[in-house]
Amino acid sequence: MSDILCMYFSRTGNTKTAMEELAAALGAELAELRDGVDRSGTKGYLRSGMDAMRRTVAPVLPFETEKPLANYKLVILGTPVWAGRCSSVTRGFLKEQGHLLTNVSYVLLRGGNGKCEEVYQQMDNYLSQPHCTAVSLRAGSVGYHFWQEEFLRQTRAFLEAQEVRD
């Protein structure tokens, strides 16, 4: 049983792929977030953007993890960036469950060149303390693997520091 949980929402598969890679590298448990809303195709793309801009959320569907959220040493939350915000599915999860999370890291998948670092602070608003580590990745970009490896390095350093405290 892992002490690390990688949770994600992915509309197109980019976030899913990134989170699968990170979970494998860290030996972490993987869980998908869903809200039951059809977000496929052009209509789904437009709906997702509008949901993000309006900050609307649908209830997150039940998900299963090996242990309660509060019992993980680290929860890594992966989300696409929609209209300069985290996905409405991720926002819904944070609104419902954010208070249960003690150590959180973020993985953002973006389509544009900007790093979208303001999204980290938007997500922190739903937590009792700020995130531990974070990375903003662009699928298919030249720097994708470099920044992914840097995130893994920072995450491992954070976990080692936690073990020293325990």
FENUR-V722336 format. One record per residue. N is the residue number from 1. RES is the residue in three letters. D_CENTER is the distance of its C-alpha to the mean C-alpha in Angstrom with 1 decimal. Layout:
n->[N/N]
res->[RES/RES]
d_center->[D_CENTER/D_CENTER]
//
This chain:
n->[1/2/3/4/5/6/7/8/9/10/11/12/13/14/15/16/17/18/19/20/21/22/23/24/25/26/27/28/29/30/31/32/33/34/35/36/37/38/39/40/41/42/43/44/45/46/47/48/49/50/51/52/53/54/55/56/57/58/59/60/61/62/63/64/65/66/67/68/69/70/71/72/73/74/75/76/77/78/79/80/81/82/83/84/85/86/87/88/89/90/91/92/93/94/95/96/97/98/99/100/101/102/103/104/105/106/107/108/109/110/111/112/113/114/115/116/117/118/119/120/121/122/123/124/125/126/127/128/129/130/131/132/133/134/135/136/137/138/139/140/141/142/143/144/145/146/147/148/149/150/151/152/153/154/155/156/157/158/159/160/161/162/163/164/165/166]
res->[MET/SER/ASP/ILE/LEU/CYS/MET/TYR/PHE/SER/ARG/THR/GLY/ASN/THR/LYS/THR/ALA/MET/GLU/GLU/LEU/ALA/ALA/ALA/LEU/GLY/ALA/GLU/LEU/ALA/GLU/LEU/ARG/ASP/GLY/VAL/ASP/ARG/SER/GLY/THR/LYS/GLY/TYR/LEU/ARG/SER/GLY/MET/ASP/ALA/MET/ARG/ARG/THR/VAL/ALA/PRO/VAL/LEU/PRO/PHE/GLU/THR/GLU/LYS/PRO/LEU/ALA/ASN/TYR/LYS/LEU/VAL/ILE/LEU/GLY/THR/PRO/VAL/TRP/ALA/GLY/ARG/CYS/SER/SER/VAL/THR/ARG/GLY/PHE/LEU/LYS/GLU/GLN/GLY/HIS/LEU/LEU/THR/ASN/VAL/SER/TYR/VAL/LEU/LEU/ARG/GLY/GLY/ASN/GLY/LYS/CYS/GLU/GLU/VAL/TYR/GLN/GLN/MET/ASP/ASN/TYR/LEU/SER/GLN/PRO/HIS/CYS/THR/ALA/VAL/SER/LEU/ARG/ALA/GLY/SER/VAL/GLY/TYR/HIS/PHE/TRP/GLN/GLU/GLU/PHE/LEU/ARG/GLN/THR/ARG/ALA/PHE/LEU/GLU/ALA/GLN/GLU/VAL/ARG/ASP]
d_center->[20.4/17.5/16.5/12.9/10.4/7.6/6.1/5.1/7.2/9.5/12.8/14.5/13.3/12.0/8.3/9.9/12.2/10.1/8.2/11.8/13.2/11.3/11.9/15.5/16.0/15.1/16.6/13.7/13.5/11.2/10.6/10.0/9.6/12.6/14.9/18.0/18.5/19.9/17.7/19.7/22.1/23.2/23.4/19.8/18.8/21.0/19.9/16.2/17.3/19.7/17.3/15.0/18.2/19.8/16.7/17.8/15.9/17.2/16.9/14.2/16.2/16.8/14.9/16.3/15.4/18.2/18.4/17.6/14.2/16.3/17.8/15.0/15.5/11.9/8.6/5.8/2.4/2.0/4.3/8.0/10.1/13.0/16.1/14.6/12.1/8.6/9.4/11.8/10.3/7.2/10.0/12.2/10.2/10.1/13.8/14.8/13.3/12.0/15.5/15.3/12.7/14.6/12.6/8.9/7.4/4.9/4.9/6.4/8.8/12.0/15.5/17.5/18.8/17.5/14.7/13.4/13.3/14.4/11.0/10.1/13.2/12.6/9.6/11.8/14.5/13.2/13.3/16.6/15.9/14.0/11.0/12.5/11.2/9.2/9.7/10.3/11.5/14.0/14.8/18.4/19.0/21.4/19.1/16.1/17.2/18.5/15.3/13.4/16.4/16.4/12.8/14.2/17.3/15.9/13.8/17.0/19.0/17.1/17.5/21.2/21.8/20.6/23.0/25.8/25.3/25.5]
//
